[in-house]
Amino acid sequence: MRLEKVFAIKWASLYPMYVKKVESKGRTEAELIEVIRWLTGYSAATLKKLGSSETDLETFFAKAPKFNPNAGLITGVVCGVRVEEVADPLMRKIRYMDKLIDELAKGKAMEKILRA
């Protein structure tokens, strides 16, 4: 998939898939929000509001209140790609989020997911 297509994915279509993924593995939407909040700085209320908007991933990350400076500690493979080797900065942020949500769904402890 071309990067432009990935960047154009609507948050409102992606977020419910994230919720379904973590809940099917016994985690909660509140935990998902905590993980996304840690990475992006968005409040729970703003994330809920974005869930019914036309915001795409490019805008979602561009308007993030505070991208976590510890995001660089996120390493590993997601979707067959090593996140720390992703060249495009926006795509790397998207992969960081995917990796954190994968860790949540796999039952990893929250303090480890949040690199505490």
Chimera marker file (.cmm) of the C-alpha trace (Angstrom):
<marker_set name="trace">
<marker id="1" x="0.000" y="0.000" z="0.000" r="1" g="1" b="0" radius="0.5"/>
<marker id="2" x="1.350" y="3.455" z="-0.894" r="1" g="1" b="0" radius="0.5"/>
<marker id="3" x="2.110" y="5.751" z="2.014" r="1" g="1" b="0" radius="0.5"/>
<marker id="4" x="-0.403" y="8.344" z="0.809" r="1" g="1" b="0" radius="0.5"/>
<marker id="5" x="-3.183" y="5.766" z="1.108" r="1" g="1" b="0" radius="0.5"/>
<marker id="6" x="-2.124" y="4.858" z="4.654" r="1" g="1" b="0" radius="0.5"/>
<marker id="7" x="-1.924" y="8.530" z="5.682" r="1" g="1" b="0" radius="0.5"/>
<marker id="8" x="-5.436" y="9.107" z="4.311" r="1" g="1" b="0" radius="0.5"/>
<marker id="9" x="-7.049" y="6.386" z="6.473" r="1" g="1" b="0" radius="0.5"/>
<marker id="10" x="-9.736" y="7.973" z="8.630" r="1" g="1" b="0" radius="0.5"/>
<marker id="11" x="-9.273" y="7.767" z="12.388" r="1" g="1" b="0" radius="0.5"/>
<marker id="12" x="-13.013" y="7.116" z="12.725" r="1" g="1" b="0" radius="0.5"/>
<marker id="13" x="-12.646" y="3.896" z="10.735" r="1" g="1" b="0" radius="0.5"/>
<marker id="14" x="-9.427" y="2.756" z="12.420" r="1" g="1" b="0" radius="0.5"/>
<marker id="15" x="-10.283" y="3.367" z="16.069" r="1" g="1" b="0" radius="0.5"/>
<marker id="16" x="-13.189" y="0.859" z="16.247" r="1" g="1" b="0" radius="0.5"/>
<marker id="17" x="-10.854" y="-1.793" z="14.827" r="1" g="1" b="0" radius="0.5"/>
<marker id="18" x="-8.334" y="-1.055" z="17.568" r="1" g="1" b="0" radius="0.5"/>
<marker id="19" x="-11.089" y="-1.304" z="20.198" r="1" g="1" b="0" radius="0.5"/>
<marker id="20" x="-12.294" y="-4.626" z="18.790" r="1" g="1" b="0" radius="0.5"/>
<marker id="21" x="-8.745" y="-5.988" z="18.668" r="1" g="1" b="0" radius="0.5"/>
<marker id="22" x="-7.922" y="-5.218" z="22.302" r="1" g="1" b="0" radius="0.5"/>
<marker id="23" x="-11.336" y="-6.166" z="23.684" r="1" g="1" b="0" radius="0.5"/>
<marker id="24" x="-11.247" y="-9.521" z="21.899" r="1" g="1" b="0" radius="0.5"/>
<marker id="25" x="-8.052" y="-10.213" z="23.846" r="1" g="1" b="0" radius="0.5"/>
<marker id="26" x="-9.530" y="-9.263" z="27.220" r="1" g="1" b="0" radius="0.5"/>
<marker id="27" x="-8.229" y="-5.702" z="27.428" r="1" g="1" b="0" radius="0.5"/>
<marker id="28" x="-10.390" y="-2.585" z="27.735" r="1" g="1" b="0" radius="0.5"/>
<marker id="29" x="-11.072" y="0.510" z="25.697" r="1" g="1" b="0" radius="0.5"/>
<marker id="30" x="-9.866" y="2.550" z="28.686" r="1" g="1" b="0" radius="0.5"/>
<marker id="31" x="-6.478" y="0.817" z="28.435" r="1" g="1" b="0" radius="0.5"/>
<marker id="32" x="-6.408" y="1.497" z="24.697" r="1" g="1" b="0" radius="0.5"/>
<marker id="33" x="-7.113" y="5.173" z="25.327" r="1" g="1" b="0" radius="0.5"/>
<marker id="34" x="-4.341" y="5.275" z="27.946" r="1" g="1" b="0" radius="0.5"/>
<marker id="35" x="-1.861" y="3.856" z="25.428" r="1" g="1" b="0" radius="0.5"/>
<marker id="36" x="-2.876" y="6.276" z="22.666" r="1" g="1" b="0" radius="0.5"/>
<marker id="37" x="-2.870" y="9.161" z="25.157" r="1" g="1" b="0" radius="0.5"/>
<marker id="38" x="0.664" y="8.259" z="26.263" r="1" g="1" b="0" radius="0.5"/>
<marker id="39" x="1.886" y="8.303" z="22.667" r="1" g="1" b="0" radius="0.5"/>
<marker id="40" x="0.022" y="11.353" z="21.331" r="1" g="1" b="0" radius="0.5"/>
<marker id="41" x="-1.087" y="13.483" z="24.265" r="1" g="1" b="0" radius="0.5"/>
<marker id="42" x="-4.743" y="13.430" z="23.172" r="1" g="1" b="0" radius="0.5"/>
<marker id="43" x="-7.281" y="13.404" z="25.998" r="1" g="1" b="0" radius="0.5"/>
<marker id="44" x="-9.906" y="10.670" z="26.204" r="1" g="1" b="0" radius="0.5"/>
<marker id="45" x="-12.608" y="13.218" z="25.332" r="1" g="1" b="0" radius="0.5"/>
<marker id="46" x="-10.729" y="14.398" z="22.251" r="1" g="1" b="0" radius="0.5"/>
<marker id="47" x="-10.139" y="10.816" z="21.100" r="1" g="1" b="0" radius="0.5"/>
<marker id="48" x="-13.872" y="10.145" z="21.411" r="1" g="1" b="0" radius="0.5"/>
<marker id="49" x="-14.618" y="13.323" z="19.428" r="1" g="1" b="0" radius="0.5"/>
<marker id="50" x="-12.109" y="12.350" z="16.724" r="1" g="1" b="0" radius="0.5"/>
<marker id="51" x="-13.895" y="9.003" z="16.474" r="1" g="1" b="0" radius="0.5"/>
<marker id="52" x="-16.790" y="10.714" z="14.750" r="1" g="1" b="0" radius="0.5"/>
<marker id="53" x="-14.786" y="13.099" z="12.594" r="1" g="1" b="0" radius="0.5"/>
<marker id="54" x="-13.224" y="12.957" z="9.149" r="1" g="1" b="0" radius="0.5"/>
<marker id="55" x="-9.691" y="13.272" z="10.570" r="1" g="1" b="0" radius="0.5"/>
<marker id="56" x="-7.146" y="11.210" z="8.652" r="1" g="1" b="0" radius="0.5"/>
<marker id="57" x="-3.985" y="9.709" z="10.161" r="1" g="1" b="0" radius="0.5"/>
<marker id="58" x="-1.768" y="12.446" z="8.768" r="1" g="1" b="0" radius="0.5"/>
<marker id="59" x="-3.852" y="15.121" z="10.496" r="1" g="1" b="0" radius="0.5"/>
<marker id="60" x="-4.253" y="12.987" z="13.624" r="1" g="1" b="0" radius="0.5"/>
<marker id="61" x="-0.504" y="12.888" z="14.178" r="1" g="1" b="0" radius="0.5"/>
<marker id="62" x="0.153" y="16.443" z="12.929" r="1" g="1" b="0" radius="0.5"/>
<marker id="63" x="-2.292" y="17.835" z="15.511" r="1" g="1" b="0" radius="0.5"/>
<marker id="64" x="-1.255" y="15.541" z="18.359" r="1" g="1" b="0" radius="0.5"/>
<marker id="65" x="-0.842" y="17.746" z="21.438" r="1" g="1" b="0" radius="0.5"/>
<marker id="66" x="2.435" y="16.173" z="22.526" r="1" g="1" b="0" radius="0.5"/>
<marker id="67" x="4.072" y="13.220" z="20.835" r="1" g="1" b="0" radius="0.5"/>
<marker id="68" x="5.826" y="11.291" z="23.596" r="1" g="1" b="0" radius="0.5"/>
<marker id="69" x="9.610" y="11.826" z="23.567" r="1" g="1" b="0" radius="0.5"/>
<marker id="70" x="10.046" y="8.227" z="24.784" r="1" g="1" b="0" radius="0.5"/>
<marker id="71" x="8.424" y="6.844" z="21.622" r="1" g="1" b="0" radius="0.5"/>
<marker id="72" x="11.918" y="6.082" z="20.335" r="1" g="1" b="0" radius="0.5"/>
<marker id="73" x="12.090" y="3.344" z="22.975" r="1" g="1" b="0" radius="0.5"/>
<marker id="74" x="9.434" y="1.422" z="21.025" r="1" g="1" b="0" radius="0.5"/>
<marker id="75" x="11.205" y="-1.293" z="19.071" r="1" g="1" b="0" radius="0.5"/>
<marker id="76" x="10.277" y="-4.546" z="17.442" r="1" g="1" b="0" radius="0.5"/>
<marker id="77" x="8.372" y="-5.852" z="14.474" r="1" g="1" b="0" radius="0.5"/>
<marker id="78" x="4.812" y="-4.988" z="13.495" r="1" g="1" b="0" radius="0.5"/>
<marker id="79" x="3.242" y="-6.081" z="10.213" r="1" g="1" b="0" radius="0.5"/>
<marker id="80" x="6.578" y="-7.619" z="9.257" r="1" g="1" b="0" radius="0.5"/>
<marker id="81" x="8.407" y="-4.301" z="9.549" r="1" g="1" b="0" radius="0.5"/>
<marker id="82" x="10.947" y="-3.328" z="12.212" r="1" g="1" b="0" radius="0.5"/>
<marker id="83" x="9.485" y="-0.070" z="13.586" r="1" g="1" b="0" radius="0.5"/>
<marker id="84" x="12.818" y="1.534" z="14.398" r="1" g="1" b="0" radius="0.5"/>
<marker id="85" x="13.898" y="1.156" z="10.760" r="1" g="1" b="0" radius="0.5"/>
<marker id="86" x="10.876" y="2.881" z="9.176" r="1" g="1" b="0" radius="0.5"/>
<marker id="87" x="12.310" y="5.844" z="7.243" r="1" g="1" b="0" radius="0.5"/>
<marker id="88" x="9.237" y="8.058" z="6.856" r="1" g="1" b="0" radius="0.5"/>
<marker id="89" x="8.618" y="9.950" z="10.142" r="1" g="1" b="0" radius="0.5"/>
<marker id="90" x="4.818" y="9.827" z="9.887" r="1" g="1" b="0" radius="0.5"/>
<marker id="91" x="4.788" y="6.143" z="9.002" r="1" g="1" b="0" radius="0.5"/>
<marker id="92" x="7.117" y="5.490" z="11.954" r="1" g="1" b="0" radius="0.5"/>
<marker id="93" x="4.588" y="7.187" z="14.285" r="1" g="1" b="0" radius="0.5"/>
<marker id="94" x="1.798" y="5.045" z="12.846" r="1" g="1" b="0" radius="0.5"/>
<marker id="95" x="3.903" y="1.906" z="13.367" r="1" g="1" b="0" radius="0.5"/>
<marker id="96" x="4.716" y="2.986" z="16.938" r="1" g="1" b="0" radius="0.5"/>
<marker id="97" x="0.987" y="3.152" z="17.633" r="1" g="1" b="0" radius="0.5"/>
<marker id="98" x="0.395" y="-0.218" z="15.952" r="1" g="1" b="0" radius="0.5"/>
<marker id="99" x="3.187" y="-1.773" z="18.020" r="1" g="1" b="0" radius="0.5"/>
<marker id="100" x="1.816" y="-0.412" z="21.302" r="1" g="1" b="0" radius="0.5"/>
<marker id="101" x="-1.672" y="-1.686" z="20.487" r="1" g="1" b="0" radius="0.5"/>
<marker id="102" x="-0.242" y="-5.092" z="19.528" r="1" g="1" b="0" radius="0.5"/>
<marker id="103" x="1.539" y="-5.246" z="22.884" r="1" g="1" b="0" radius="0.5"/>
<marker id="104" x="-1.679" y="-4.326" z="24.686" r="1" g="1" b="0" radius="0.5"/>
<marker id="105" x="-3.621" y="-7.004" z="22.823" r="1" g="1" b="0" radius="0.5"/>
<marker id="106" x="-0.936" y="-9.589" z="23.596" r="1" g="1" b="0" radius="0.5"/>
<marker id="107" x="-1.362" y="-8.989" z="27.328" r="1" g="1" b="0" radius="0.5"/>
<marker id="108" x="1.864" y="-7.144" z="28.035" r="1" g="1" b="0" radius="0.5"/>
<marker id="109" x="1.889" y="-5.241" z="31.337" r="1" g="1" b="0" radius="0.5"/>
<marker id="110" x="0.844" y="-1.601" z="31.014" r="1" g="1" b="0" radius="0.5"/>
<marker id="111" x="4.038" y="-0.255" z="32.640" r="1" g="1" b="0" radius="0.5"/>
<marker id="112" x="6.104" y="-2.084" z="30.002" r="1" g="1" b="0" radius="0.5"/>
<marker id="113" x="3.891" y="-0.869" z="27.140" r="1" g="1" b="0" radius="0.5"/>
<marker id="114" x="4.255" y="2.709" z="28.384" r="1" g="1" b="0" radius="0.5"/>
<marker id="115" x="8.023" y="2.285" z="28.710" r="1" g="1" b="0" radius="0.5"/>
<marker id="116" x="7.898" y="3.193" z="32.407" r="1" g="1" b="0" radius="0.5"/>
<link id1="1" id2="2" r="1" g="1" b="0" radius="0.2"/>
<link id1="2" id2="3" r="1" g="1" b="0" radius="0.2"/>
<link id1="3" id2="4" r="1" g="1" b="0" radius="0.2"/>
<link id1="4" id2="5" r="1" g="1" b="0" radius="0.2"/>
<link id1="5" id2="6" r="1" g="1" b="0" radius="0.2"/>
<link id1="6" id2="7" r="1" g="1" b="0" radius="0.2"/>
<link id1="7" id2="8" r="1" g="1" b="0" radius="0.2"/>
<link id1="8" id2="9" r="1" g="1" b="0" radius="0.2"/>
<link id1="9" id2="10" r="1" g="1" b="0" radius="0.2"/>
<link id1="10" id2="11" r="1" g="1" b="0" radius="0.2"/>
<link id1="11" id2="12" r="1" g="1" b="0" radius="0.2"/>
<link id1="12" id2="13" r="1" g="1" b="0" radius="0.2"/>
<link id1="13" id2="14" r="1" g="1" b="0" radius="0.2"/>
<link id1="14" id2="15" r="1" g="1" b="0" radius="0.2"/>
<link id1="15" id2="16" r="1" g="1" b="0" radius="0.2"/>
<link id1="16" id2="17" r="1" g="1" b="0" radius="0.2"/>
<link id1="17" id2="18" r="1" g="1" b="0" radius="0.2"/>
<link id1="18" id2="19" r="1" g="1" b="0" radius="0.2"/>
<link id1="19" id2="20" r="1" g="1" b="0" radius="0.2"/>
<link id1="20" id2="21" r="1" g="1" b="0" radius="0.2"/>
<link id1="21" id2="22" r="1" g="1" b="0" radius="0.2"/>
<link id1="22" id2="23" r="1" g="1" b="0" radius="0.2"/>
<link id1="23" id2="24" r="1" g="1" b="0" radius="0.2"/>
<link id1="24" id2="25" r="1" g="1" b="0" radius="0.2"/>
<link id1="25" id2="26" r="1" g="1" b="0" radius="0.2"/>
<link id1="26" id2="27" r="1" g="1" b="0" radius="0.2"/>
<link id1="27" id2="28" r="1" g="1" b="0" radius="0.2"/>
<link id1="28" id2="29" r="1" g="1" b="0" radius="0.2"/>
<link id1="29" id2="30" r="1" g="1" b="0" radius="0.2"/>
<link id1="30" id2="31" r="1" g="1" b="0" radius="0.2"/>
<link id1="31" id2="32" r="1" g="1" b="0" radius="0.2"/>
<link id1="32" id2="33" r="1" g="1" b="0" radius="0.2"/>
<link id1="33" id2="34" r="1" g="1" b="0" radius="0.2"/>
<link id1="34" id2="35" r="1" g="1" b="0" radius="0.2"/>
<link id1="35" id2="36" r="1" g="1" b="0" radius="0.2"/>
<link id1="36" id2="37" r="1" g="1" b="0" radius="0.2"/>
<link id1="37" id2="38" r="1" g="1" b="0" radius="0.2"/>
<link id1="38" id2="39" r="1" g="1" b="0" radius="0.2"/>
<link id1="39" id2="40" r="1" g="1" b="0" radius="0.2"/>
<link id1="40" id2="41" r="1" g="1" b="0" radius="0.2"/>
<link id1="41" id2="42" r="1" g="1" b="0" radius="0.2"/>
<link id1="42" id2="43" r="1" g="1" b="0" radius="0.2"/>
<link id1="43" id2="44" r="1" g="1" b="0" radius="0.2"/>
<link id1="44" id2="45" r="1" g="1" b="0" radius="0.2"/>
<link id1="45" id2="46" r="1" g="1" b="0" radius="0.2"/>
<link id1="46" id2="47" r="1" g="1" b="0" radius="0.2"/>
<link id1="47" id2="48" r="1" g="1" b="0" radius="0.2"/>
<link id1="48" id2="49" r="1" g="1" b="0" radius="0.2"/>
<link id1="49" id2="50" r="1" g="1" b="0" radius="0.2"/>
<link id1="50" id2="51" r="1" g="1" b="0" radius="0.2"/>
<link id1="51" id2="52" r="1" g="1" b="0" radius="0.2"/>
<link id1="52" id2="53" r="1" g="1" b="0" radius="0.2"/>
<link id1="53" id2="54" r="1" g="1" b="0" radius="0.2"/>
<link id1="54" id2="55" r="1" g="1" b="0" radius="0.2"/>
<link id1="55" id2="56" r="1" g="1" b="0" radius="0.2"/>
<link id1="56" id2="57" r="1" g="1" b="0" radius="0.2"/>
<link id1="57" id2="58" r="1" g="1" b="0" radius="0.2"/>
<link id1="58" id2="59" r="1" g="1" b="0" radius="0.2"/>
<link id1="59" id2="60" r="1" g="1" b="0" radius="0.2"/>
<link id1="60" id2="61" r="1" g="1" b="0" radius="0.2"/>
<link id1="61" id2="62" r="1" g="1" b="0" radius="0.2"/>
<link id1="62" id2="63" r="1" g="1" b="0" radius="0.2"/>
<link id1="63" id2="64" r="1" g="1" b="0" radius="0.2"/>
<link id1="64" id2="65" r="1" g="1" b="0" radius="0.2"/>
<link id1="65" id2="66" r="1" g="1" b="0" radius="0.2"/>
<link id1="66" id2="67" r="1" g="1" b="0" radius="0.2"/>
<link id1="67" id2="68" r="1" g="1" b="0" radius="0.2"/>
<link id1="68" id2="69" r="1" g="1" b="0" radius="0.2"/>
<link id1="69" id2="70" r="1" g="1" b="0" radius="0.2"/>
<link id1="70" id2="71" r="1" g="1" b="0" radius="0.2"/>
<link id1="71" id2="72" r="1" g="1" b="0" radius="0.2"/>
<link id1="72" id2="73" r="1" g="1" b="0" radius="0.2"/>
<link id1="73" id2="74" r="1" g="1" b="0" radius="0.2"/>
<link id1="74" id2="75" r="1" g="1" b="0" radius="0.2"/>
<link id1="75" id2="76" r="1" g="1" b="0" radius="0.2"/>
<link id1="76" id2="77" r="1" g="1" b="0" radius="0.2"/>
<link id1="77" id2="78" r="1" g="1" b="0" radius="0.2"/>
<link id1="78" id2="79" r="1" g="1" b="0" radius="0.2"/>
<link id1="79" id2="80" r="1" g="1" b="0" radius="0.2"/>
<link id1="80" id2="81" r="1" g="1" b="0" radius="0.2"/>
<link id1="81" id2="82" r="1" g="1" b="0" radius="0.2"/>
<link id1="82" id2="83" r="1" g="1" b="0" radius="0.2"/>
<link id1="83" id2="84" r="1" g="1" b="0" radius="0.2"/>
<link id1="84" id2="85" r="1" g="1" b="0" radius="0.2"/>
<link id1="85" id2="86" r="1" g="1" b="0" radius="0.2"/>
<link id1="86" id2="87" r="1" g="1" b="0" radius="0.2"/>
<link id1="87" id2="88" r="1" g="1" b="0" radius="0.2"/>
<link id1="88" id2="89" r="1" g="1" b="0" radius="0.2"/>
<link id1="89" id2="90" r="1" g="1" b="0" radius="0.2"/>
<link id1="90" id2="91" r="1" g="1" b="0" radius="0.2"/>
<link id1="91" id2="92" r="1" g="1" b="0" radius="0.2"/>
<link id1="92" id2="93" r="1" g="1" b="0" radius="0.2"/>
<link id1="93" id2="94" r="1" g="1" b="0" radius="0.2"/>
<link id1="94" id2="95" r="1" g="1" b="0" radius="0.2"/>
<link id1="95" id2="96" r="1" g="1" b="0" radius="0.2"/>
<link id1="96" id2="97" r="1" g="1" b="0" radius="0.2"/>
<link id1="97" id2="98" r="1" g="1" b="0" radius="0.2"/>
<link id1="98" id2="99" r="1" g="1" b="0" radius="0.2"/>
<link id1="99" id2="100" r="1" g="1" b="0" radius="0.2"/>
<link id1="100" id2="101" r="1" g="1" b="0" radius="0.2"/>
<link id1="101" id2="102" r="1" g="1" b="0" radius="0.2"/>
<link id1="102" id2="103" r="1" g="1" b="0" radius="0.2"/>
<link id1="103" id2="104" r="1" g="1" b="0" radius="0.2"/>
<link id1="104" id2="105" r="1" g="1" b="0" radius="0.2"/>
<link id1="105" id2="106" r="1" g="1" b="0" radius="0.2"/>
<link id1="106" id2="107" r="1" g="1" b="0" radius="0.2"/>
<link id1="107" id2="108" r="1" g="1" b="0" radius="0.2"/>
<link id1="108" id2="109" r="1" g="1" b="0" radius="0.2"/>
<link id1="109" id2="110" r="1" g="1" b="0" radius="0.2"/>
<link id1="110" id2="111" r="1" g="1" b="0" radius="0.2"/>
<link id1="111" id2="112" r="1" g="1" b="0" radius="0.2"/>
<link id1="112" id2="113" r="1" g="1" b="0" radius="0.2"/>
<link id1="113" id2="114" r="1" g="1" b="0" radius="0.2"/>
<link id1="114" id2="115" r="1" g="1" b="0" radius="0.2"/>
<link id1="115" id2="116" r="1" g="1" b="0" radius="0.2"/>
</marker_set>
